[in-house]
């Protein structure tokens, strides 16, 4: 019978899961196969140094696995650059609160760190360009090229935190806790965060502390287009639905055919468009990550529907599939090698961020390990 199945729109219309713990339901209630998900989990586990594999559908967890005995559903750890999805969410919330606008030049807001980082370009660079990675790093015209920030030493993304703190008049760590972390039921998310410049203060993306379930809530917030349950059971928009669409859509197609706001996008790629870029998280990519983009990032056999991925610089991933109401999380510390880019021990990312990585290959490898289980099963129509 199909009576037990809820449509994929149900999560976005209900705002689930909200700040309370996730509900866990049988995959079959959501058109997926428990057996196929177990098989996908076994595939993911063969990739070195994975910690967890979680699948949520329609606002409920339908599968979760933890590897190596070191983690469970409550274990929180300091994650890699996958935490930048929290920065994007915080930006959406701040924009909804009227603290700043995505396309207004940073110089308008008189933020010292922005003036310092961008100099003469501060009156031409915007928050959108920071998240789209087209800000020019203070050495070229903003909006003229895509350049991935170094995940360890890149100071540019922390400017958004400075902007929020300045405009709200509230200490950033406190603002982030009240406006995002507590709202999703992960109040400690920003407690361990550190700024890239080494100064005192919080970061909205570096060294965030979260569980696999917390990371899935960040993904769900975008799949829900910002609609979220409150503690009292009412629903509200944490950010505008259009912001969620913007974050998971190509920002500057003439500069990068597969990048939104700190997200990598599996979308059609034009042969006549820019050759930039396959997924990369560091300035020293190699293998598939160093090649020109030649097709959708998950490969030719991947779905036609868009998939957005938050990619961490040590191999953590949050996959978001808005059209089917699905979120997949796999955290880990995987040295991203490939046949074209063998990774030596010296290439494992150090504090200096000098490790060579083939993130594009890892994004595709993890997708291929699990994608078979994400196709809805045909339910008995009787």
SERO-4910 file (N, C-alpha, C, O; in steps of 0.05 Angstrom, whole numbers):
BEGIN
 pado doro    nc1    nc2    nc3   cac1   cac2   cac3    cc1    cc2    cc3    oc1    oc2    oc3
  Unk    A     17    -24      0      0      0      0     18     25      0     40     25     11
  Unk    A      7     46    -12     23     71    -12     14     90     11     24    112     13
  Unk    A     -4     80     28    -16     98     48      5    108     68      2    129     80
  Unk    A     25     92     73     45     99     93     66    119     83     82    128     99
  Unk    A     65    125     57     86    141     46     79    171     46     56    178     38
  Unk    A     97    187     55     92    216     54    107    228     31    128    219     23
  Unk    A     95    248     19    108    261     -4    133    276      4    137    283     28
  Unk    A    151    279    -15    177    292     -8    174    321      0    192    334     10
  Unk    A    150    332     -5    145    360      2    140    363     32    140    385     43
  Unk    A    135    340     46    125    342     73    145    356     92    137    371    110
  Unk    A    171    350     89    190    362    107    191    393    103    191    408    123
  Unk    A    191    401     78    193    430     73    168    444     82    169    468     90
  Unk    A    145    430     81    120    444     90    117    443    120    104    461    132
  Unk    A    129    423    134    126    421    163    148    434    178    145    441    201
  Unk    A    171    438    164    194    450    178    209    431    196    226    439    212
  Unk    A    204    405    193    217    384    209    247    383    201    254    388    179
  Unk    A    264    375    221    258    367    248    258    389    269    248    384    291
  Unk    A    268    413    263    268    434    283    289    429    305    308    414    300
  Unk    A    286    442    328    307    439    349    307    413    364    326    406    377
  Unk    A    285    398    363    283    373    377    299    351    363    307    355    340
  Unk    A    304    329    377    319    307    364    304    297    339    280    299    338
  Unk    A    320    287    320    309    276    296    290    253    303    294    238    323
  Unk    A    269    249    288    254    224    289    267    204    270    279    212    250
  Unk    A    266    179    277    278    158    260    255    140    251    239    130    267
  Unk    A    253    136    225    232    120    213    243    100    193    265    103    183
  Unk    A    227     80    188    235     60    169    237     72    141    220     88    133
  Unk    A    258     64    127    263     75    100    239     70     81    233     87     64
  Unk    A    227     47     85    205     40     67    181     59     69    166     61     50
  Unk    A    178     72     92    156     92     94    161    116     76    143    132     71
  Unk    A    186    119     67    194    142     51    203    133     23    217    148      9
  Unk    A    194    110     15    200    101    -12    228     91    -17    236     88    -40
  Unk    A    243     87      4    271     76      1    272     49     13    254     40     27
  Unk    A    294     35      7    298      7     16    319      5     38    341     14     35
  Unk    A    311     -6     61    330    -10     83    354    -26     75    377    -21     82
  Unk    A    348    -48     60    370    -65     51    390    -50     33    414    -53     35
  Unk    A    379    -34     15    396    -19     -3    413      1     12    436      6      5
  Unk    A    401     13     33    416     32     49    438     19     65    460     30     69
  Unk    A    433     -6     75    454    -21     89    477    -27     70    500    -26     77
  Unk    A    470    -34     45    490    -40     25    507    -14     19    531    -16     16
  Unk    A    493      8     17    507     34     12    526     40     35    548     49     31
  Unk    A    517     35     60    534     40     83    559     23     82    581     33     89
  Unk    A    556     -2     74    580    -20     72    599     -9     50    623    -11     54
  Unk    A    588      2     29    605     14      8    619     38     18    643     42     13
  Unk    A    605     56     33    618     80     44    640     73     63    661     86     64
  Unk    A    636     51     79    655     43     99    682     35     86    703     36     99
  Unk    A    681     26     61    706     18     48    724     41     41    747     38     36
  Unk    A    712     66     41    729     90     37    743     96     63    730     97     84
  Unk    A    769     99     62    785    102     87    776    125    104    769    146     94
  Unk    A    776    120    130    773    141    150    746    155    149    744    180    151
  Unk    A    724    139    145    698    151    147    688    147    176    694    126    188
  Unk    A    673    166    186    662    164    213    633    157    214    624    142    232
  Unk    A    618    167    195    589    162    196    577    164    168    589    175    149
  Unk    A    552    154    166    536    155    141    507    157    150    497    139    163
  Unk    A    494    180    143    467    185    152    451    194    128    459    210    112
  Unk    A    426    183    126    408    191    105    382    200    118    370    186    134
  Unk    A    373    225    112    347    235    121    330    240     96    339    249     76
  Unk    A    304    233     99    285    237     77    259    248     89    249    238    109
  Unk    A    248    268     77    223    280     86    225    289    115    204    289    129
  Unk    A    248    298    124    251    308    151    254    287    173    251    294    197
  Unk    A    259    262    166    264    241    185    288    225    177    294    222    154
  Unk    A    303    215    197    326    197    191    316    170    183    300    158    197
  Unk    A    325    160    160    317    133    151    341    114    151    337     90    148
  Unk    A    365    124    156    388    106    160    411    122    173    415    145    167
  Unk    A    425    108    191    450    120    201    469     97    210    460     78    222
  Unk    A    494    100    203    515     81    210    538     96    221    544    119    213
  Unk    A    552     84    241    576     95    252    598     74    251    593     51    258
  Unk    A    622     82    243    643     63    237    665     64    258    671     86    269
  Unk    A    678     42    263    702     41    279    697     42    309    716     41    325
  Unk    A    672     44    317    666     43    346    672     68    362    667     69    386
  Unk    A    681     89    348    689    113    363    667    133    364    668    152    381
  Unk    A    646    130    348    625    150    346    598    137    349    594    113    342
  Unk    A    578    153    358    550    145    356    534    170    350    545    191    344
  Unk    A    507    167    351    490    190    342    494    215    360    486    236    351
  Unk    A    504    212    383    508    234    401    536    246    401    541    268    412
  Unk    A    555    233    387    583    242    388    586    267    372    580    268    348
  Unk    A    597    288    385    603    312    370    633    315    367    648    309    386
  Unk    A    642    323    344    670    326    339    675    352    324    656    363    312
  Unk    A    699    362    325    706    386    310    709    379    280    725    361    273
  Unk    A    693    391    263    693    383    235    710    401    218    720    422    227
  Unk    A    714    393    193    731    408    174    714    430    161    694    438    172
  Unk    A    722    438    138    709    460    124    680    455    116    667    473    105
  Unk    A    670    431    121    641    425    115    624    444    132    601    449    125
  Unk    A    636    455    153    622    474    170    615    500    156    599    516    167
  Unk    A    626    504    132    619    529    118    590    530    111    579    552    105
  Unk    A    575    507    111    547    508    106    532    524    129    512    536    124
  Unk    A    544    523    153    533    538    175    536    568    170    519    584    177
  Unk    A    559    576    158    564    604    151    543    613    131    533    636    133
  Unk    A    537    596    111    517    604     91    489    608    105    475    627     99
  Unk    A    482    589    123    457    591    137    456    617    154    436    631    154
  Unk    A    478    622    168    479    646    185    476    672    168    464    691    176
  Unk    A    488    671    144    485    694    125    456    698    118    446    720    118
  Unk    A    442    676    111    414    678    104    397    690    127    380    706    122
  Unk    A    403    681    151    389    691    175    395    721    179    376    736    184
  Unk    A    420    729    177    428    757    181    415    775    160    406    797    166
  Unk    A    414    765    135    401    781    113    371    783    119    360    805    115
  Unk    A    359    762    129    330    763    136    325    782    159    303    794    160
  Unk    A    344    785    176    342    804    199    348    833    191    345    851    207
  Unk    A    356    836    166    362    863    156    389    874    165    393    898    164
  Unk    A    407    856    173    433    866    183    451    876    160    466    895    163
  Unk    A    449    863    137    463    872    113    450    859     89    432    842     91
  Unk    A    459    868     65    448    857     40    471    843     25    494    850     27
  Unk    A    463    822     10    483    806     -4    500    822    -24    524    816    -27
  Unk    A    488    841    -37    502    854    -59    511    883    -54    520    897    -72
  Unk    A    508    892    -29    518    919    -22    548    917    -17    557    899     -3
  Unk    A    564    936    -27    593    935    -23    599    935      7    586    949     23
  Unk    A    619    919     15    627    917     43    635    943     55    631    948     79
  Unk    A    646    961     39    655    987     49    632   1003     61    636   1020     79
  Unk    A    608    998     52    584   1012     62    581   1008     93    571   1025    107
  Unk    A    591    985    102    586    977    130    610    984    148    609    980    172
  Unk    A    631    995    136    654   1004    152    665    982    171    668    986    195
  Unk    A    672    959    159    683    937    174    713    937    170    723    935    148
  Unk    A    728    940    192    757    943    191    770    920    176    788    924    160
  Unk    A    762    895    182    775    872    170    770    872    140    787    862    125
  Unk    A    747    882    131    742    883    102    760    903     89    771    899     67
  Unk    A    763    927    101    780    948     90    809    937     89    823    942     69
  Unk    A    817    923    110    845    912    111    849    891     90    870    891     77
  Unk    A    830    873     86    833    851     68    831    859     38    845    848     21
  Unk    A    815    879     33    809    886      5    820    913     -4    820    918    -28
  Unk    A    828    930     14    840    956      6    822    971    -13    799    976     -7
  Unk    A    833    978    -36    819    994    -56    794    980    -67    777    993    -78
  Unk    A    793    953    -64    770    938    -75    747    936    -55    726    925    -62
  Unk    A    750    946    -31    729    943    -10    703    956    -19    681    948    -10
  Unk    A    704    976    -36    680    989    -45    667    975    -69    647    985    -80
  Unk    A    679    952    -77    668    938   -100    663    908    -94    655    893   -111
  Unk    A    669    899    -69    666    871    -62    642    868    -44    637    885    -27
  Unk    A    627    845    -47    602    841    -32    603    815    -17    620    798    -21
  Unk    A    584    811      2    581    786     17    576    763     -2    586    741      2
  Unk    A    560    768    -23    555    746    -43    581    736    -55    585    712    -58
  Unk    A    599    755    -62    625    747    -74    643    732    -54    658    715    -63
  Unk    A    641    738    -28    656    723     -9    647    694     -9    664    676    -11
  Unk    A    621    689     -9    610    661     -8    612    647    -35    614    623    -36
  Unk    A    612    663    -56    615    651    -83    644    646    -90    650    635   -111
  Unk    A    662    656    -73    691    653    -77    700    668   -103    718    658   -117
  Unk    A    688    691   -108    696    707   -131    704    735   -121    702    755   -136
  Unk    A    713    737    -96    719    763    -84    745    775    -92    749    799    -88
  Unk    A    763    760   -104    788    770   -115    810    773    -95    833    781   -103
  Unk    A    805    767    -69    826    766    -48    842    792    -45    864    792    -35
  Unk    A    831    814    -55    844    840    -52    866    844    -72    880    865    -71
  Unk    A    870    825    -91    891    828   -111    880    831   -139    895    837   -158
  Unk    A    854    825   -143    842    828   -169    814    838   -166    802    838   -145
  Unk    A    803    847   -188    776    859   -188    756    838   -178    754    816   -189
  Unk    A    739    845   -158    719    827   -149    700    819   -171    692    836   -188
  Unk    A    692    793   -172    674    784   -193    688    778   -219    674    774   -239
  Unk    A    714    777   -219    729    772   -245    740    744   -247    747    735   -269
  Unk    A    742    729   -225    753    702   -226    744    687   -201    738    698   -180
  Unk    A    742    660   -204    737    642   -181    763    633   -169    780    622   -184
  Unk    A    767    637   -144    791    627   -130    783    616   -103    771    630    -87
  Unk    A    789    590    -99    781    578    -73    799    588    -51    824    587    -53
  Unk    A    787    597    -29    802    605     -6    817    582      6    807    559      6
  Unk    A    840    587     18    854    566     33    838    561     58    833    580     73
  Unk    A    831    536     63    814    530     86    826    535    113    812    538    133
  Unk    A    853    537    114    866    540    140    873    570    145    870    579    167
  Unk    A    882    583    124    892    611    129    875    632    116    881    656    119
  Unk    A    854    625    101    838    645     88    822    661    107    805    651    121
  Unk    A    827    687    107    814    705    127    787    717    117    773    729    132
  Unk    A    781    713     91    760    728     79    732    720     89    715    738     93
  Unk    A    727    694     94    700    686    102    693    696    130    670    700    136
  Unk    A    713    700    147    708    710    174    698    739    174    687    749    194
  Unk    A    701    753    151    691    780    149    660    781    152    649    800    163
  Unk    A    647    760    144    618    759    147    610    758    177    591    771    185
  Unk    A    626    744    193    622    744    221    626    772    233    611    781    250
  Unk    A    647    785    224    652    813    233    629    831    226    621    848    242
  Unk    A    618    827    202    595    843    193    571    838    211    557    858    219
  Unk    A    565    813    217    542    807    235    546    819    263    528    830    274
  Unk    A    571    815    273    576    826    300    573    856    301    561    867    320
  Unk    A    584    869    281    583    899    280    554    909    277    546    927    291
  Unk    A    539    896    259    513    906    252    492    899    274    473    914    278
  Unk    A    496    876    287    477    868    308    483    879    335    465    882    352
  Unk    A    509    886    339    517    895    366    519    873    386    520    878    410
  Unk    A    519    848    377    519    825    395    545    809    389    552    805    366
  Unk    A    558    800    411    581    782    407    575    760    388    554    747    391
  Unk    A    592    755    368    586    736    347    579    708    357    560    696    348
  Unk    A    595    698    377    590    671    387    562    669    399    548    649    395
  Unk    A    554    690    413    527    690    425    506    693    403    485    679    404
  Unk    A    510    710    383    491    714    362    487    687    347    464    679    342
  Unk    A    509    674    341    507    648    326    493    627    342    478    611    331
  Unk    A    498    627    368    485    607    386    455    611    386    439    592    383
  Unk    A    446    636    390    418    642    394    403    640    367    380    630    366
  Unk    A    415    650    345    401    652    320    403    628    302    386    625    284
  Unk    A    422    610    307    425    586    290    428    561    306    413    542    304
  Unk    A    449    560    323    456    535    337    432    525    354    425    501    353
  Unk    A    421    542    371    399    534    388    374    527    372    358    510    379
  Unk    A    371    542    350    347    537    333    347    509    321    326    497    316
  Unk    A    371    498    315    372    471    304    378    450    325    381    427    319
  Unk    A    379    458    350    383    439    372    412    430    375    417    408    385
  Unk    A    431    447    367    459    441    370    473    465    383    490    478    370
  Unk    A    466    471    408    475    497    420    505    500    422    515    522    425
  Unk    A    521    478    421    550    480    424    565    483    398    589    484    397
  Unk    A    550    486    376    563    485    349    586    504    346    606    497    334
  Unk    A    583    528    357    604    549    352    623    553    375    640    571    375
  Unk    A    620    537    396    636    541    421    666    537    416    682    551    429
  Unk    A    674    519    398    702    514    393    713    529    369    736    525    361
  Unk    A    696    545    356    705    557    331    727    577    335    729    590    356
  Unk    A    745    579    315    768    597    316    771    613    290    765    603    269
  Unk    A    780    638    293    784    655    269    810    646    254    829    637    266
  Unk    A    809    650    228    832    644    212    856    662    217    879    654    213
  Unk    A    851    687    226    873    706    230    886    702    257    905    717    263
  Unk    A    876    683    273    888    678    299    879    697    321    887    694    344
  Unk    A    863    717    314    853    736    334    832    723    351    820    703    344
  Unk    A    826    735    374    805    725    391    778    728    377    774    745    360
  Unk    A    760    710    384    733    713    373    724    688    358    740    670    353
  Unk    A    698    687    352    687    663    340    689    664    310    694    685    298
  Unk    A    684    641    297    682    639    268    656    625    262    647    608    278
  Unk    A    644    631    240    619    618    232    624    593    215    605    580    206
  Unk    A    650    587    210    655    564    193    679    547    200    682    524    191
  Unk    A    698    557    217    722    542    223    720    528    250    712    540    270
  Unk    A    728    503    250    729    487    275    702    486    290    701    488    314
  Unk    A    681    482    274    655    479    287    652    451    299    665    432    290
  Unk    A    636    450    320    633    424    334    604    414    329    585    427    335
  Unk    A    603    390    317    577    379    311    577    349    309    598    337    304
  Unk    A    553    337    312    550    309    307    541    305    278    535    324    264
  Unk    A    540    280    270    530    274    243    501    284    240    493    294    219
  Unk    A    486    280    262    458    289    261    455    320    260    437    330    247
  Unk    A    474    334    273    474    363    272    479    372    243    466    390    232
  Unk    A    499    360    230    506    367    203    482    362    184    478    378    166
  Unk    A    468    341    189    444    335    173    423    356    176    408    363    157
  Unk    A    421    368    200    401    390    204    409    414    188    391    428    177
  Unk    A    434    420    185    443    442    168    434    437    139    423    455    126
  Unk    A    438    413    130    429    406    102    399    408    100    389    418     80
  Unk    A    385    398    120    355    398    119    344    426    118    324    431    105
  Unk    A    358    445    132    349    473    132    348    484    104    330    500     97
  Unk    A    367    476     87    367    485     59    347    470     42    333    482     25
  Unk    A    344    444     47    324    429     33    296    439     39    278    439     22
  Unk    A    292    448     64    266    460     73    262    488     63    242    501     68
  Unk    A    282    499     49    282    527     40    278    546     64    263    566     62
  Unk    A    291    540     86    291    559    108    268    555    128    268    567    149
  Unk    A    248    539    121    225    535    139    233    516    161    245    495    156
  Unk    A    227    524    186    238    509    209    218    509    232    205    529    238
  Unk    A    215    486    245    198    484    269    211    499    292    236    499    295
  Unk    A    195    512    308    204    524    333    199    505    356    186    485    353
  Unk    A    210    512    380    206    495    403    176    492    410    167    470    419
  Unk    A    160    513    404    132    511    411    115    497    390     91    495    392
  Unk    A    129    487    369    115    472    348    105    488    325     95    477    305
  Unk    A    107    515    326    100    531    303    122    531    283    145    525    289
  Unk    A    116    538    258    137    539    238    143    568    231    125    585    231
  Unk    A    168    574    224    175    601    216    198    598    195    210    577    193
  Unk    A    203    620    181    225    620    162    250    631    176    250    654    185
  Unk    A    271    615    178    296    625    189    310    643    168    323    663    176
  Unk    A    306    637    143    314    655    122    295    652     99    279    633     98
  Unk    A    296    671     80    277    672     58    280    648     40    303    639     35
  Unk    A    258    636     30    261    613     11    279    620    -13    294    602    -23
  Unk    A    278    645    -22    294    652    -45    324    651    -39    341    646    -56
  Unk    A    331    655    -13    360    653     -6    369    624     -8    392    619    -17
  Unk    A    352    605      0    360    576     -2    364    569    -31    383    555    -38
  Unk    A    347    579    -49    350    574    -78    376    586    -88    391    574   -103
  Unk    A    382    611    -79    407    624    -87    431    609    -78    450    606    -94
  Unk    A    431    600    -54    454    586    -42    461    560    -58    484    553    -61
  Unk    A    439    547    -68    443    521    -82    440    525   -112    434    505   -126
  Unk    A    445    549   -122    445    554   -151    471    566   -159    485    578   -143
  Unk    A    478    563   -185    504    573   -194    504    604   -191    486    617   -201
  Unk    A    525    614   -178    526    642   -172    537    659   -195    526    679   -203
  Unk    A    559    650   -206    573    665   -228    579    645   -250    602    636   -253
  Unk    A    559    639   -268    563    619   -288    587    624   -307    599    606   -318
  Unk    A    594    650   -311    616    656   -329    643    651   -315    664    652   -328
  Unk    A    643    647   -289    668    643   -274    670    614   -264    692    603   -263
  Unk    A    648    602   -257    648    574   -247    620    562   -253    600    573   -243
  Unk    A    619    540   -268    594    528   -276    582    510   -254    559    501   -257
  Unk    A    596    506   -232    587    486   -213    589    495   -184    593    478   -166
  Unk    A    587    521   -179    590    531   -151    568    551   -145    562    569   -160
  Unk    A    557    547   -121    536    566   -111    549    583    -89    569    596    -94
  Unk    A    536    584    -66    548    598    -43    561    577    -25    547    564     -9
  Unk    A    587    574    -27    602    554    -12    591    525    -16    595    508      1
  Unk    A    578    521    -38    568    494    -45    576    487    -73    578    504    -91
  Unk    A    582    461    -77    588    451   -104    562    438   -115    548    425   -100
  Unk    A    557    443   -141    531    436   -152    533    417   -175    548    421   -194
  Unk    A    517    395   -173    514    376   -195    491    387   -212    468    382   -207
  Unk    A    499    401   -233    480    413   -252    491    410   -280    514    403   -284
  Unk    A    474    414   -300    484    412   -328    508    431   -332    508    454   -322
  Unk    A    527    422   -348    551    438   -354    552    443   -384    548    424   -400
  Unk    A    556    467   -392    557    474   -421    586    471   -431    605    481   -419
  Unk    A    588    457   -454    615    454   -466    627    480   -475    651    483   -477
  Unk    A    609    500   -480    619    526   -489    624    545   -466    633    568   -471
  Unk    A    617    536   -442    621    554   -419    649    553   -407    667    541   -419
  Unk    A    653    567   -385    679    567   -372    688    539   -365    671    522   -358
  Unk    A    714    535   -365    725    508   -359    728    504   -328    737    483   -320
  Unk    A    721    524   -313    722    523   -284    695    514   -273    675    523   -283
  Unk    A    695    497   -254    716    483   -239    704    457   -228    680    456   -222
  Unk    A    720    437   -226    712    413   -211    716    418   -181    731    436   -174
  Unk    A    702    403   -164    704    409   -135    732    408   -125    748    390   -131
  Unk    A    739    428   -109    765    430    -96    762    445    -70    745    463    -68
  Unk    A    778    438    -50    775    452    -24    801    466    -16    802    481      3
  Unk    A    823    461    -31    848    473    -24    860    487    -48    849    485    -70
  Unk    A    881    501    -44    894    514    -66    914    496    -81    925    503   -101
  Unk    A    917    471    -70    936    452    -83    921    427    -91    927    405    -82
  Unk    A    901    430   -108    886    407   -118    901    392   -140    919    404   -153
  Unk    A    895    366   -143    908    351   -164    888    330   -174    866    327   -164
  Unk    A    897    315   -195    879    295   -206    855    307   -219    857    328   -233
  Unk    A    831    295   -214    806    305   -226    800    333   -217    789    349   -232
  Unk    A    808    340   -192    803    367   -181    818    388   -195    810    411   -196
  Unk    A    841    381   -208    857    401   -221    849    403   -251    860    420   -265
  Unk    A    831    387   -260    823    387   -288    801    407   -293    787    416   -275
  Unk    A    798    414   -319    776    431   -327    750    415   -323    750    391   -326
  Unk    A    728    429   -318    702    416   -315    692    408   -343    693    424   -362
  Unk    A    683    383   -345    674    373   -371    646    361   -371    637    351   -391
  Unk    A    634    362   -348    607    351   -345    597    354   -317    612    364   -300
  Unk    A    573    345   -310    563    347   -283    582    334   -263    594    313   -269
  Unk    A    585    345   -239    606    337   -221    603    308   -211    623    296   -203
  Unk    A    579    297   -211    576    270   -200    578    249   -223    575    225   -217
  Unk    A    583    258   -247    586    239   -269    561    237   -287    540    247   -280
  Unk    A    565    224   -309    544    223   -329    521    205   -321    498    208   -331
  Unk    A    526    185   -303    504    167   -295    489    177   -271    471    163   -261
  Unk    A    496    200   -261    483    211   -238    456    223   -245    449    224   -268
  Unk    A    440    231   -225    412    240   -230    411    265   -247    430    281   -247
  Unk    A    389    269   -260    385    294   -275    377    317   -256    382    340   -262
  Unk    A    366    309   -233    358    330   -213    383    342   -201    404    328   -198
  Unk    A    382    367   -193    406    379   -181    412    367   -154    395    359   -139
  Unk    A    438    366   -148    448    358   -122    468    379   -114    485    387   -129
  Unk    A    466    388    -89    486    408    -78    502    394    -57    492    378    -41
  Unk    A    528    400    -56    546    386    -37    563    407    -22    576    424    -35
  Unk    A    562    406      4    581    421     20    605    402     25    602    381     37
  Unk    A    629    410     15    652    393     15    673    403     35    682    426     32
  Unk    A    680    387     54    701    394     74    729    389     63    733    372     46
  Unk    A    748    404     74    776    401     64    790    377     75    813    372     69
  Unk    A    777    361     92    788    335    100    769    312     94    772    290    105
  Unk    A    750    317     77    734    296     67    705    293     77    692    274     70
  Unk    A    696    311     95    669    309    104    650    321     82    658    339     68
  Unk    A    626    310     80    608    318     59    579    319     69    571    303     85
  Unk    A    564    340     60    535    341     64    523    344     36    527    364     22
  Unk    A    509    323     27    495    323      1    466    331      5    452    320     23
  Unk    A    456    350    -11    428    359     -9    414    355    -35    424    364    -56
  Unk    A    391    341    -34    376    335    -58    348    347    -54    329    334    -46
  Unk    A    345    373    -60    320    387    -54    295    375    -67    274    375    -55
  Unk    A    298    364    -91    274    355   -106    262    329    -93    238    324    -97
  Unk    A    279    314    -79    268    290    -66    268    293    -35    262    273    -21
  Unk    A    274    316    -25    273    320      4    293    303     19    287    294     41
  Unk    A    317    299      7    337    281     18    362    296     26    371    314     12
  Unk    A    373    288     49    399    298     58    417    274     65    407    256     79
  Unk    A    442    274     56    460    253     63    485    265     75    496    284     64
  Unk    A    494    254     98    518    264    111    538    241    115    530    220    123
  Unk    A    563    246    108    584    228    116    608    244    124    621    257    108
  Unk    A    613    244    151    636    258    161    660    239    161    657    215    162
  Unk    A    684    251    160    708    234    161    733    251    157    732    276    153
  Unk    A    756    238    158    782    251    154    797    235    132    816    221    138
  Unk    A    787    237    108    798    221     86    818    237     70    812    258     60
  Unk    A    842    226     67    862    238     49    853    232     21    853    209     12
  Unk    A    845    253      7    831    249    -19    851    244    -41    858    262    -56
  Unk    A    860    219    -44    876    211    -66    859    198    -88    835    194    -85
  Unk    A    872    193   -111    858    180   -133    880    167   -151    904    173   -147
  Unk    A    872    150   -170    892    139   -188    910    160   -201    933    156   -206
  Unk    A    897    183   -208    913    204   -221    928    222   -201    944    238   -209
  Unk    A    923    218   -175    934    235   -155    940    218   -130    926    222   -110
  Unk    A    960    200   -131    966    184   -107    974    203    -84    991    220    -88
  Unk    A    963    198    -61    968    216    -38    988    202    -19    983    180     -9
  Unk    A   1010    216    -15   1030    206      4   1023    217     32   1008    236     35
  Unk    A   1035    205     53   1030    215     80   1035    244     83   1021    258     98
  Unk    A   1055    254     68   1061    283     70   1040    301     58   1039    325     63
  Unk    A   1021    288     43   1000    304     30    975    307     48    957    323     41
  Unk    A    974    292     69    951    296     87    951    325     97    972    335    106
  Unk    A    928    337     96    927    366    101    938    372    129    929    361    149
  Unk    A    957    390    130    968    399    156    956    426    163    939    436    149
  Unk    A    964    436    186    954    463    194    960    484    173    946    505    172
  Unk    A    980    479    156    987    499    136    970    496    111    972    512     92
  Unk    A    953    474    110    936    470     86    952    465     61    944    473     39
  Unk    A    975    450     63    991    447     40    988    419     27   1004    411      9
  Unk    A    968    404     36    964    377     25    951    377     -3    933    393     -8
  Unk    A    961    360    -21    948    357    -47    924    340    -43    924    320    -28
  Unk    A    902    347    -56    877    332    -53    863    330    -80    864    348    -96
  Unk    A    849    307    -84    832    304   -107    803    302    -96    791    281    -96
  Unk    A    793    325    -88    766    326    -76    744    318    -96    725    306    -88
  Unk    A    748    325   -121    728    319   -141    724    289   -143    702    279   -147
  Unk    A    746    274   -142    745    245   -143    731    234   -118    716    215   -120
  Unk    A    737    245    -95    724    236    -70    694    241    -70    678    225    -62
  Unk    A    686    265    -79    658    272    -81    643    252    -98    621    243    -91
  Unk    A    655    244   -120    643    225   -139    644    196   -128    624    181   -130
  Unk    A    666    189   -115    669    162   -104    648    157    -82    635    136    -82
  Unk    A    644    176    -64    624    173    -43    596    172    -55    579    157    -45
  Unk    A    591    189    -75    565    188    -88    559    161   -100    538    150    -97
  Unk    A    579    151   -114    575    124   -127    571    102   -107    557     83   -112
  Unk    A    583    105    -83    580     85    -62    552     84    -52    542     63    -44
  Unk    A    538    106    -52    512    107    -38    488    113    -57    465    109    -49
  Unk    A    493    122    -81    471    133    -97    450    112   -104    427    119   -108
  Unk    A    458     87   -107    439     66   -114    416     64    -94    394     58   -101
  Unk    A    422     71    -69    402     69    -48    384     93    -46    364     93    -32
  Unk    A    391    114    -61    375    139    -59    353    141    -80    337    159    -80
  Unk    A    352    121    -98    331    120   -118    306    109   -105    307     87    -93
  Unk    A    284    123   -107    259    112    -95    251     85   -106    254     80   -129
  Unk    A    242     67    -87    233     41    -96    204     44   -105    189     61    -95
  Unk    A    196     27   -124    168     26   -132    152     11   -112    158    -13   -108
  Unk    A    133     23    -99    118      9    -78     95     -6    -91     85      1   -112
  Unk    A     88    -28    -78     66    -44    -87     40    -27    -88     32    -15    -68
  Unk    A     28    -27   -111      4     -9   -115    -22    -22   -105    -43     -9   -106
  Unk    A    -21    -47    -95    -46    -60    -88    -59    -48    -64    -80    -57    -55
***
